[in-house]
Every structure is written in structure tokens, then in C-alpha cells.
């Protein structure tokens, strides 16, 4: 099977390298040409653009940052959609929200191209090992056609429905949980420090309370050690994703006050610490902004 990967960042390069190592003929493209050279070193083919990639593959994996970029990749000048053959599949692994899937799927269907919604719970390590958790939704025949590819990328699959966009909806819920966990940790840890409490004893208390998680304690450790970069968890991703939550809430006429407050904190953090990782958002709470 010939597979393309658009977006060879930390995750995309891991996905591409894993598939190349498993015998797939992998074609990749990234706006940074050095990423393509890394793919070549892993056994894949670097391409000059979306059109060259599209004409060579049976399935294209889109690992891009935002809905706007995804739509430009597909339908912009020399876009991927115009190069993919009828019968091919676009796997949307990027977190772009259900509304974006609803917008692009009919346009691709007109060209005979299927959409497989394949949102990820993963990191650079699991991508490279083919051990990602993938949220899946698509027509059953599309899932079946790409089942080996999905299995070769994952350790766990979560089947969320027979309509593309449902996996994106599930990812919105998951990212909301992550974002609220971060914000809870930011506030609790800042309050604990402000009250001059014994952090070791409070940490023991929090652990024994049953109300915390591994993510809470990872956040706590990074805050205490002032580790705000180099963790492969960019603030920009969570900022983008919590605002997808707010878009979905608005569409469904839901009030989500905790998510709304978190979105404001993340957006303020982007103004001051946009190049740092998610843990840097605690500085908004600490500084009283």
C-alpha cells in the first residue's frame, strides 16, 4: 500500500517512519524541507508538494495544525484533492473539529475520495512505535478498506460511529478533559504555594484523595521545576483545541463555564508565552493576569 503523510512534524514524521519500517511505500511532504530529508533517512520518499504526493498514494494522512491549513492542503493551489485518484482515502489525524469534516467530506466525495476520521491520542514516541490510540469514525466499508493501516499505526482503536466527524467530536471531548485537568492543576498548585503550605505533605494528601491523575502530577512536577519548554506539548495546540471546544459548545447551545475560563487563560498565555509548552500557562495564574 502506498501512503502519504502531509505534515512531518514530531507526530507526522513518527507516523511516516513507523509505516515505512513496516513495509509501506511512504511519501511525505512538509513545508520545512529538512523534515523530508529525515523521512528519506527513515526509508520514505520526500515530495515537492501536495500534488506530487497525491498522485503517488492510495491513502493520505493529514497531520497538520489547524482546520484552515487542512482545507488549504486539500483545496488550495495545487491541492491534494485534485491529485488523489478516485477510490483513495484521506485520513484526518489532525484535530480540526467535526465542523471541518462536515465541510470537506462532501467536496472530496464529489471526486470519489473517502474520508476516514482518525483523531489521535498519542505522542511522538507512540507515533514512531505504531502504538497510538486512534478514535475512528467513517462508513464501515472505508474503515474495513483501511483496517490494516489503522492497526499498523495503533495499539488501541476506539470506534465512535459510522460517520466521519464523530471521532473529531470525541477528540474535542478528550481535549476538553486534558485542558480542564491542566487548568485545575494550575490553580490548585498556585493556591497551595501562595498559602505557604508544605508541598510534600499536600502532594501526599492530593494523591490519597483519589481526585488527581498522572497528568495532574506531571503538571505539578513541571511547574515546580519550571520546565516550560522541550516537553513536546506546545501551548499552541491546547489553545487551538479548547477553542474548538467552545465552537462545538456554541453550535449545540451549551454553556461550559469552566471551559470558557480555561480558554481565556490559554489565550492570555499565548499572548505572553506562545512559544512555550502548555505548562507555561500557569504563569497567567501566578501573575494574576
N, C-alpha and C positions, 0 to 999 in steps of 0.2 A: 504494500500500500504506500502511496506517495502522499506525504503530509506536509503542509506548510504551516509555519508559525510566524505570525506577524507580531512583532514586539519581542525583542530578545534581551529584555532586562533581566533582573535576577530570577524571576519566575519563568519567563518565556525561554530563556536560554537553558534553564534546568529541564523544562518540558522537552525542548528540542533535543538536547543531549541524551536524555533518557530514551527517547524514541529511536534516535539514531543507533544507540547501543543495543537496541532490541531488534534491529534489522529493518526498520522503516527507512525509506528513502525520504530524507527530510530536507525541505527547502525553507530558508528563513529570510526575513527582512527586518531591518531596524534602521531608523534614521541615523543612528550612530554606526558608521561603517566598522568600527573596531569590534562591535558585538558580532557582526557577521563573520569576522575572522576567527573569533572564538568558536563559533558554530562549525566552521570548516575544520578547526583543530579537533572537534568532537566527532567529526565524520559526516557532517551535513554539508549542504550546498548554500552558499551565500548568493542572494539575488540582488538585482539592481533596483527592484521596485515591486509594487503590488501586482502589476500586470504580468511580469515575468514569473513571479511566484505562482500566481493563479493558474496560468496555462500549463503548469507542470504537475499539479496536485489533484488528488481525489477529495481531500478534505483540508480545510484551512482553519487553524486555531487562532483566534484573535485574543491576544494578551496585551491589550492597550489600556491606557489610563482612564479614559472618560467616554461618555456617550458621544460627545462631539467628535472625538478622534475616531471612534469606531465607525461613525457614519461617513466621515471623510475617507477612511480606508476603503470602505465598500463602494461609495458612490462619488467620490471626488474625482479629480482629473486622473486618468489612467488608473481608475479604481479597480479593486479586486473583483467586484461583481461582474464587470464586463469581461473579465478574463477567465473566470471559472466556467467549466463546462456544465451543461445541464446534467443533473444527476449527482452533482457533487454536494458536499455538506460544509456549512460554516458552523464551527463550534465556538460559541461565545463563552470563553472562560473568564473574560473581564467582568468586573462588577459595574454594570451600566443601568440596572433597574428594569423593571418589567415594561415600562412605557417605551423604552428604546427598542426592545424586542418586538413589541406590537407595531412599531413604526417600520422596522427594517424587514420583518419577515414577509409581508405581502409583496414588497418590492423584489425580494430575492425569489419568491415563489413564481413570479412572472417570468423569471429566467430559468425556471426548473431547478433552482437551488434550494436545498432544505436547510433549516436552522435547527441545531441541537444546542439547547440552553444547558451549559455545563459550568455553572458557577463553582468556585473553588473555596474550600477551607484548607489552606496549605501554606507552606513556606518554601524558601529556596531549597532547603535540604530535602523535603518530601517531594518537591517537583523533580529534582535530579535523580531521586531513587524510584520514581514511579509509585510513590506511596501517598499521593494526595487523597483527600476526601473530596468527592465531587457530588454536587447537587445536580440532578439530571431531570430535565423535562423536555419532551418532544413527542411527536407522533410515534407510536410503537414501532413502525417499520423503520423510522430513522434511527431510533435507539438500537434496534436489532442490527441494522446495517453497520453501525459503528461500535458495536459492543466490544469487539476485541481491542480496538483503540482505547476505549474508555477503561477497560480492565488493565491494559498495559500502562496507563497513566496513574492508576489509583490503588489504594488499599481498601477504601470503602466507597460505595456508591449509595446515594440516597435518591430514590425515585419519587419525585414530587408531583408528577402528573403527566398527562399526555398532550400538554400544550406548552410550547415554548413560551417562556416568561414566568412560569411558575417557579422554576429554580432560582431565577433572579429575585422573585418575591421572597423565597426562603432565605436567600443571601441577605436581603435587606433586614429581615428579622434577626439573623445571626449577627450582622454588623451592628445592629442596634444594641444587642446584648453585650457585645465587646465594648462598644462606646460607653454604655452606661456603667459597665464594670470599671473602665478606666476613670471615668468621672467620679464614681463612688470612691475609688482608691485615692484620687487626688484630694478630695475633700476630707475624707477620714484621716489620712496621713497628715495633711496640713493642720487639721484641728488638733490632732494628737501632739504634734510638735509645738504648736502655738501654746498649748496648755502645759508645756514642760513636763509631760508625763514620761515615765521610764519606758522607752520604746521597746526594749526587750520584753518587759513584762506585758505591755499592751499587745505586742505581736503574739505572745503566747495566748493571751486572752482572745484575740481575734481568731486565732487558729482553732481554739477549743470551742468557739461559739457556733461553729457549723455554718456561718454566714459568709465565709470568704471562699476564695478559689485559688488555684495555682496562678492564674493571671493577676489576681489582686496582689499576691505576694511577690510576683515578678515585678510588678509595677512599684511596689514598696521598695524593693531592693534597688531598682534603678534610680528612684528618687533619692534614696538615702546616699547612694554612691555618685549621684549627679551624672548619670550616664544618659545623655540626651542625643547622642549620635552613634552611628556604627552598629545599630541593632537590627537593621533591615526592616524597620517598622515605621515608615515615613508618616509624619503627621498629616501630610497632604492627602494620603489615601483615606484615613479615617475622617478627615474633614469633608472630603467628597462624598463618602458613604453615608455619614449622618445626615447630610443634606438630601441625599436620595431618600432616606427615611422620612424626612419632612415633606418631600414631594409626594410620596406614597400616602402619608397621613392626610395631606390636604386633599388628594384625589378621593380618598374614602371618607372624608369629613370626620376625621378623628383628631381629638386633642391629645397630644402627647407632651405634657409639660416638662417631664424630665428630659426627654429627647430634645425638646426645644432649647432648654437651658444648656444642655451639652453642646448643641450645635453652635450656640453663641460663644461658649468658651473656646471651642475648637477654631471658630472663625477669628476670634481675637488672637488666639495663639498663632494662627497663620500670619497675621499682620506683623508679629514681632519675632517669631521663631520658625518661619515657614520652611527653612532648610533643615530643620532638626527632626528628630523622631517623635513619636506620639507622647512619650513621657515628658517632653518639654512643655506640654500644655499645663502641667502642674504649676508652672511659673505664673500663669494667669491668676490662679487661685492664691498662690503665695503672695503675689504683689498687689492683690486686691483690685485688679483691673476688671 
